Amino acid sequence: MIPIFALFTAKLHWTNTYLPLIVPHFFGAPWAIFLLRQYMMTIPTDLDDAARIDGCSTFRLFSQVILPLSAPVLAVLLIFTFNAVWNDFFTPLLYITKPDMFTVAQFLASFSSARAVGQLPRYDLLMAASVLASIPMAVLFFVFQRQFIQGIVITGVKG
């Protein structure tokens, strides 16, 4: 974390911006690359051979054969990555210091501690804010539910 923090703050001057929260996720997490590799290894090579015989180029093979078959695993990666970014607390804590730029996780953490001396935290408001914060994850899951569940049963080749 220290070299990345030094790069983002001293060299790129990304303090109090959302760039250090978003940009690193475009370069692929190791678990995402492993999951994609394992899923793509289950796609039969007979499909590649049949597409090559039909005259597909490498790009067309990938875009019209492999990518549509990989929709379930891409939906899973989208859900997991969005969940990780949405619920991340530590990374925004490093780079964002302005309270008006806090992420949802930072807001929920500061919500219970931002009270006057001698007053109890408003747990009813904290729970209401937590429910509202979980709505985007639920919506994302329900939008991609078909692809998420379809990942188990898709094969592409009948034997």
N, C-alpha and C positions, 0 to 999 in steps of 0.2 A: 504494500500500500504506500510506502514512503516514496519510492521512485515515481509511481503514478501520480501521487499527490504533488510532488515537486514539479513534474512535467505539466500537470494541469494548472497549477497556480502560478509558478514562477515563469515558465516558458510561454504557455498559451494564454495566461491571464483569464482563466475560465471561472474564477471565483464569483459567486453570486449569479451564476447562469445555470441553465438546465443542461448545458452541453456535456459536462462530465457524467451526468446521470444517463444520458441517452446514447452518446457516441460509442462507448466501449461495447455495447450490446450488439452493434452491427458487425463486429468482427468475429463472432462465433465463440460461444462458450465450449469448453472441451466436452462437457456432457452432451451438448446439442450435436456436435460433430460426431461423437460416438453413436448417439441414438440414430442419426441419419444414416450413418454407415451401416449399422447393424440392420436397419430396416431395408436399405437398398440392396443389401446382400441377399435378402429373401426374395427379391424380384427375380423370377426365372430368366436365365440367359437366352432361353428360347424366344422370348419376346424381342430381344436385341437382334438375334439372328434373323428372325422373320422380318423385322423392320429393315435390316440391312439388305436382305434379298429384294425387298420391295423398292429399294433405292433411297432410303432415308440417309440424310447426312447426319453427322454427329449432333449438331445443334437441334435438328428436327427430331431425332431420336430422343434426345433429352426433353425437349419442350412438349412433344406430343405423345410420348409413351411413358417415360420415367416420371416426369413431373406430375401428370394426372394420377398415376398410381401412388405417388408419394403424398397426396393430399391429406390422408389421415395423420401421418407423422408430422407434417408441417403444421396441421391444426393443433396437435399436441404441443409442439414446440412454441407455437404462438401463445397458447394458454399458459404454459409453464413460464415462459419468458416474461409475459405481461404480469403474471402473478409475482414473480421475483422482483421486477422493477417497481411495481405498484406498492409492494409491502416492504421495500428496502428502507431501512432506517439509518444504517451506519454511513452509507455513501453520501446521502444528502446532508448528514450531520457534519461531514468534513468540508463540503464545498459551499453550502448555503448558510449564511448567517443572518440574512434579513428575514424578519418574521412574516412579511407579506409575501415572500417567495417559498415558504415552507411547503413541503409535500404533505400528503395526507397522513403518512405515518408520523412525521414530525409534529403536525398539528395535533394529532390524537395524543401524542406523548406530552406535549406542552399544555394540552387542554386541562389535564388534571392538576398540573403543577402551577398553573397561572391562577392563583387565588389570593385573596387578601389574607393577612395574618389572622389566625384565629378562626377562619372559616373552613368548613369541610368542603371537599370537592363535590361538584354536582355530578354524581354518577349517572343520574337519569339523562342528562344532556350528553355525557360521554358515551353512554350506550346507544343513544339515538344517533350520534355522529358515527359510531362504529358501524351501525346498520347501514347508514347512508354510504359509508366508505366501501362496504362490501358489495353494493349493487353493481358496479361496473364488472366485477369478476363474475358475478352470477349471470349477467347479460352476455358476457363473452362466452361463457360455457354453453349457455342455451343456444347461442347463434351457431357455434361449431360442434354441437352435441352429435350430430349425425356423423361427421368426419371422425370425431373422437372415438365413437363406438365402432365405426366401420373399420377401423384399423386392425381389428382382430380377425375379421372374416374375409378380407380382400386377398385374392391371390392372383388372378389375371389369366391363369392357364388351366384349362380343363384336361384332366388326365384320363 
